[in-house]
Amino acid sequence: MAMSSPGTLIQDLVIANRILAKEDVVDAYGHVSVRHPDNPRHFLIARSLAPELVTAEDIVELGLDGQPVGDEQRTLYLERFIHAAIFEARPDVMAVVHAHAEDTLAFGVANATKLRPVIHSGSFIGTEVPIWDIADNFGDTTCSSPISSRAAISRNASVGTTWR
């Protein structure tokens, strides 16, 4: 399958933001990113903006360090480092969604070394959910991060989910 052109991918990313907002997958603080089609060490994500408002002009190109590739003065999501770390650790991942899904929020409110579902609607994730502390692991590609799992809870109470 041929890769999309950057222009087509930007339009797809705008549409993805709008659909995920409309379907309540992401709230005003959620966002989606995609790996750049021409440079796998870059990714595309909107500037810090509610997903239902994203347009093509809002899309920014970032490196795997989470920093803008070009001159960017607009405010960016702080969670872009979660996206960057996932793209760096998992070359097979082509898109990342960061959301505050109500079904999984309960996993992020506990201060424990092993998290378990505390409400029935979170049970689909499994009996144990790995904890990934981005502060300890960002940039360390040798770390044993749980992002090979279906889901991982970031210590900052954000949910980073990767789907293959």
C-alpha positions as CSV (number, residue, x, y, z in Angstrom):
1,M,0.0,0.0,0.0
2,A,1.4,3.4,-1.0
3,M,1.9,6.1,1.7
4,S,-0.3,9.1,1.6
5,S,1.1,12.4,0.5
6,P,1.6,14.9,3.3
7,G,-1.3,17.1,2.0
8,T,-3.7,14.1,2.0
9,L,-2.5,13.0,5.4
10,I,-3.1,16.4,6.8
11,Q,-6.6,16.4,5.5
12,D,-7.1,12.9,7.0
13,L,-5.8,14.2,10.3
14,V,-8.2,17.1,10.3
15,I,-11.1,14.8,9.6
16,A,-9.9,12.3,12.3
17,N,-9.9,15.2,14.9
18,R,-13.4,16.2,13.9
19,I,-14.8,12.6,13.9
20,L,-13.2,11.7,17.2
21,A,-14.6,14.8,18.7
22,K,-18.1,14.3,17.2
23,E,-18.2,10.7,18.4
24,D,-17.0,11.7,21.9
25,V,-13.8,9.6,21.7
26,V,-11.8,12.7,22.6
27,D,-12.9,15.6,24.7
28,A,-11.7,19.2,24.3
29,Y,-8.3,18.1,25.6
30,G,-7.8,15.0,23.4
31,H,-5.8,14.8,20.2
32,V,-4.6,12.5,17.5
33,S,-1.3,12.4,15.7
34,V,0.0,10.5,12.6
35,R,3.5,9.5,11.6
36,H,4.9,11.7,8.7
37,P,4.7,9.8,5.4
38,D,8.1,11.0,4.2
39,N,10.1,10.9,7.4
40,P,9.3,8.3,10.0
41,R,11.2,10.3,12.6
42,H,8.6,13.1,12.4
43,F,4.9,13.2,13.1
44,L,2.0,15.5,12.5
45,I,-0.4,16.8,15.2
46,A,-2.6,19.9,15.6
47,R,-1.4,22.9,17.7
48,S,-3.1,23.1,21.1
49,L,-6.7,23.4,20.0
50,A,-10.0,21.6,20.7
51,P,-10.2,18.8,18.1
52,E,-13.5,19.9,16.7
53,L,-11.9,23.2,15.7
54,V,-8.8,21.8,13.9
55,T,-8.2,22.9,10.3
56,A,-5.3,22.1,8.0
57,E,-3.5,25.3,9.0
58,D,-3.4,24.1,12.6
59,I,-1.3,21.0,11.8
60,V,2.3,21.1,13.0
61,E,5.2,18.8,12.2
62,L,7.2,17.6,15.2
63,G,10.3,15.4,15.6
64,L,10.5,12.4,17.9
65,D,11.9,14.8,20.6
66,G,8.4,16.4,20.7
67,Q,9.8,19.7,19.3
68,P,8.6,21.5,16.2
69,V,10.6,20.8,13.0
70,G,10.1,24.4,11.8
71,D,9.6,27.8,13.4
72,E,6.4,27.4,15.4
73,Q,5.2,30.2,17.8
74,R,1.8,28.8,18.5
75,T,1.0,26.9,21.7
76,L,1.5,23.1,21.4
77,Y,0.0,20.3,23.4
78,L,2.1,19.4,26.4
79,E,1.1,15.7,25.8
80,R,3.0,15.8,22.4
81,F,5.8,14.1,24.3
82,I,3.6,11.1,24.9
83,H,3.0,10.9,21.1
84,A,6.7,11.4,20.4
85,A,7.8,8.6,22.9
86,I,5.3,6.2,21.4
87,F,6.3,6.9,17.8
88,E,10.0,6.5,18.9
89,A,9.5,3.3,20.8
90,R,7.1,1.7,18.3
91,P,8.1,2.2,14.6
92,D,5.1,0.1,13.6
93,V,2.6,2.6,15.1
94,M,1.3,5.0,12.5
95,A,-1.2,7.0,14.6
96,V,-1.7,7.8,18.3
97,V,-4.8,9.0,20.1
98,H,-4.6,10.7,23.5
99,A,-7.9,10.8,25.2
100,H,-9.5,11.1,28.7
101,A,-12.0,8.3,28.2
102,E,-14.3,8.1,31.2
103,D,-14.1,4.3,31.1
104,T,-10.4,4.4,31.8
105,L,-10.0,7.5,34.0
106,A,-10.4,5.4,37.2
107,F,-7.1,3.7,36.3
108,G,-5.3,7.0,36.4
109,V,-6.5,8.2,39.8
110,A,-5.0,5.5,41.9
111,N,-1.5,5.8,43.3
112,A,-0.4,2.2,43.1
113,T,2.3,0.1,41.5
114,K,-0.3,-2.3,40.0
115,L,-3.5,-0.8,38.6
116,R,-6.6,-2.9,38.3
117,P,-10.1,-2.0,37.0
118,V,-12.2,-0.3,39.7
119,I,-15.3,0.1,37.6
120,H,-17.0,-2.5,35.4
121,S,-16.7,-0.4,32.2
122,G,-12.9,-0.5,32.5
123,S,-12.7,-4.3,32.6
124,F,-12.3,-4.6,28.8
125,I,-8.6,-3.6,29.2
126,G,-7.8,-6.6,31.4
127,T,-7.0,-7.5,34.9
128,E,-3.7,-5.6,35.1
129,V,-2.8,-2.4,33.3
130,P,0.9,-1.4,33.0
131,I,2.1,1.9,34.3
132,W,4.3,4.0,32.1
133,D,5.9,7.0,33.7
134,I,6.9,9.3,30.8
135,A,9.1,11.4,33.1
136,D,11.3,8.3,33.7
137,N,11.2,6.8,30.2
138,F,11.0,9.6,27.6
139,G,13.8,9.3,25.1
140,D,15.1,6.0,26.5
141,T,14.5,3.5,23.7
142,T,16.0,0.8,25.9
143,C,13.5,1.2,28.7
144,S,11.0,-1.6,29.3
145,S,8.0,0.5,28.7
146,P,4.5,-1.2,28.6
147,I,3.6,0.4,25.3
148,S,3.8,-3.0,23.7
149,S,0.6,-3.7,25.5
150,R,-2.9,-2.9,24.2
151,A,-3.1,0.1,26.6
152,A,-0.8,1.9,29.0
153,I,-1.5,4.4,31.7
154,S,0.9,7.3,32.0
155,R,1.7,8.3,35.5
156,N,0.4,11.8,34.8
157,A,-3.1,10.2,34.7
158,S,-3.3,10.5,30.9
159,V,-4.3,7.5,28.9
160,G,-2.1,6.7,25.9
161,T,-3.5,3.9,23.8
162,T,-1.8,2.3,20.8
163,W,-3.8,0.2,18.4
164,R,-2.3,-2.0,15.7
